[in-house]
Amino acid sequence: MIRAWIFMCIAGLAFGAWQTQDVPPGLFPPGSAVEVDGTWTLEGAGRDIWNTSDEFFFLFDDEITEEEHAISCHVINFEGPHPWGKAGVMFRTSPPWALGTFPGPDSYAFCHVTISNGTCLQYRDGPGQPASWNGPDTARIMVGPNDIWLKLVRSGATFRAYLSRRLPFWEFIDEYTMNNLGEDVMYAGLAVTSHQPGVLATTAVDDVNLHDPGISHHTPLAGAFDGIEVNRSNFIFQVHHQG
């Protein structure tokens, strides 16, 4: 395992110790993470983050997240060899030194762009379980992969995913409540997979916030400008631009 112990402050946001991890260890070619002036360039290979076998690169904070937590980033660009290449923000179980080494793949929630299949929420509900999502009509918005902000909000065992095409307005993607999370702790970070073994995908991200304030009733919604139906928690807002 590669460990990147980086203590830094980006855009006024203090982070602890970043670590990097190829999942599983020894994945070839190995991934990498380089930060310059607040912009991260990540490379990751791997078959996919899906089914019951994960192969990807993970840049994550070594601090355990709270049960009420949110993470976000801005995907500047994403390039890769496969339409289902993925890059985005992830909550994932397992201690940092054991990621990818437990029997069966870990539980996770993953809000991500793809090369050409939209921006999605996907998850694994329990170690060793097949990964899943709520389907193409529910769990994705056909935008991306470039110049998209992503936000993933955890509230206990419930995970809600959002995207923004233009800040400060956010669009709800989907949500899922895990049944098998239990007392498992989770770590937050950035994940990338090329979806093609032996080939790297590359993404550049900035505005990384591992302590995002999440979504509140004061958060502007994209529907106010775009006429998009936006689901926020248990409420549906249908707002159309006039004129």
Stockholm file with secondary structure:
# STOCKHOLM 1.0

chainA/1-243         MIRAWIFMCIAGLAFGAWQTQDVPPGLFPPGSAVEVDGTWTLEGAGRDIWNTSDEFFFLFDDEITEEEHAISCHVINFEGPHPWGKAGVMFRTSPPWALGTFPGPDSYAFCHVTISNGTCLQYRDGPGQPASWNGPDTARIMVGPNDIWLKLVRSGATFRAYLSRRLPFWEFIDEYTMNNLGEDVMYAGLAVTSHQPGVLATTAVDDVNLHDPGISHHTPLAGAFDGIEVNRSNFIFQVHHQG
#=GR chainA/1-243 SS CCCCCCCEEETTEEECCEEEEEESTTCSSCCEEEEETTEEEEEECCSCEETTEECEEEEEESSCCCSEEEEEEEEEEEECSSTTCEEEEEEEESCGGGTTTSSSCCCEEEEEEESSSCEEEEEECSTTSCCBCSCTTTSEESCCSSSEEEEEEEETTEEEEEEEEETTEEEEEEEEECSSCTTCCEEEEEEEECSSTTCCEEEEEEEEETTCCCCCTTSCBTHHHHCCEEEETTEEEECCCCC
#=GC SS_cons         CCCCCCCEEETTEEECCEEEEEESTTCSSCCEEEEETTEEEEEECCSCEETTEECEEEEEESSCCCSEEEEEEEEEEEECSSTTCEEEEEEEESCGGGTTTSSSCCCEEEEEEESSSCEEEEEECSTTSCCBCSCTTTSEESCCSSSEEEEEEEETTEEEEEEEEETTEEEEEEEEECSSCTTCCEEEEEEEECSSTTCCEEEEEEEEETTCCCCCTTSCBTHHHHCCEEEETTEEEECCCCC
//
